[in-house]
C-alpha cells in the first residue's frame, strides 16, 4: 500500500509541475483557422472506358415536405424522415449533374436552375462547379435534358440570354419542348416554369434535337421514356466498356420518401398517378437488373443502387472512388 501511495504522490506531483510549466517563448498551442469557403463541388470517377465527373448546381431547398410529398399524412412523412435521421420539418434536394467524357465526346446531363432563384440563392452553381472541375463550357459537345423543368434546363443560357455552351447540341423529348415553350401557358399557374423554359430553349432552338423512346441517340446514351413527372420526362442509360448506369433524372426526388412509398405523389408532377406507376415500373427493372443509378436529387453525389424492400425500395449509396 505504501508503494501505491508513493506512485500516486509522484503522479500528482508530476501533473502539478506539468500544469505549472510555461511553454518556451514563441511556441504556442496549435489552433487551425476555420475555413471560410466550401470545398470544390465535383466528384470524378472512371466508368468502363469513360470518365464521369459529377458537378453540382447547388442545394435546392423544398421546405415543408408535407406540402410537396402527397398522398400520405404529414405525420407519416415526418416519421419516415425522422427514422432515417433526416430533418422532419424541411427537405433539401441536391442537384447532381453528370458530365460523361466518352473520349470522343463530352456530354452534360441537365443544367440546373441557372439565373432563377425560385428555390433560393444556393442554386445556380453549375458554371462555378464546372470551373472547379476544370471543364470548359466550350468543350461540351452535347447536353441531354431529362425534361424541361426550371431546375433542369435553367443553365443553358446566361443572364444575358446568350448560350453558355456555344458548341453543344441540345437533346430533349419533343413532347416536353412543345409543352413547356407553349406561350399559351403563360397565363396559367405554370407561368414561371414556361418563362424559364422559353428563356433557355428558344435561343438554342436551331441546335435542339429530339430523341425517341429506346433510341441510342448518341453513342453510349439511350433514351427511355419515363412520363408522368412531365409529359416527356426521360431517363438515360449510359454505357461504356461493357458497363451501364441509369441517370434517373426526376424519376424519384427523394431517397427515402419516394422509395419507401413509391406510390406517394409529388406536387410538381404533371400527372402524379402516371408518375408513380412509371416510378414503380422503372425502379423494379433497375433493382432486378442490379444496374447502378444516378439520381439528380439524391444526396451528393447521387450514385448507387436501388433494391426491393417490401412494397417499396431502398437506396444504397456507392462508396466514393477517388482518382489517384
HELIX and SHEET records of a PDB file:
HELIX    1   1 UNK A    2  UNK A   20  1                                  19    
HELIX    2   2 UNK A   65  UNK A   67  5                                   3    
HELIX    3   3 UNK A   74  UNK A   83  1                                  10    
HELIX    4   4 UNK A  126  UNK A  132  1                                   7    
HELIX    5   5 UNK A  137  UNK A  139  5                                   3    
HELIX    6   6 UNK A  150  UNK A  153  1                                   4    
HELIX    7   7 UNK A  174  UNK A  180  1                                   7    
HELIX    8   8 UNK A  183  UNK A  185  5                                   3    
HELIX    9   9 UNK A  191  UNK A  201  1                                  11    
HELIX   10  10 UNK A  202  UNK A  207  5                                   6    
HELIX   11  11 UNK A  257  UNK A  260  1                                   4    
HELIX   12  12 UNK A  272  UNK A  289  1                                  18    
SHEET    1   A 7 UNK A  42  UNK A  47  0                                        
SHEET    2   A 7 UNK A  50  UNK A  56 -1                                        
SHEET    3   A 7 UNK A  96  UNK A 101 -1                                        
SHEET    4   A 7 UNK A 106  UNK A 109 -1                                        
SHEET    5   A 7 UNK A 142  UNK A 144  1                                        
SHEET    6   A 7 UNK A 169  UNK A 172  1                                        
SHEET    7   A 7 UNK A 208  UNK A 210  1                                        
SHEET    1   B 2 UNK A  60  UNK A  63  0                                        
SHEET    2   B 2 UNK A  91  UNK A  93 -1                                        
SHEET    1   C 2 UNK A  69  UNK A  70  0                                        
SHEET    2   C 2 UNK A 265  UNK A 266 -1                                        
SHEET    1   D 7 UNK A 216  UNK A 218  0                                        
SHEET    2   D 7 UNK A 221  UNK A 225 -1                                        
SHEET    3   D 7 UNK A 234  UNK A 240 -1                                        
SHEET    4   D 7 UNK A 243  UNK A 247 -1                                        
SHEET    5   D 7 UNK A 292  UNK A 294  1                                        
SHEET    6   D 7 UNK A 303  UNK A 309 -1                                        
SHEET    7   D 7 UNK A 312  UNK A 317 -1                                        
END                                                                             
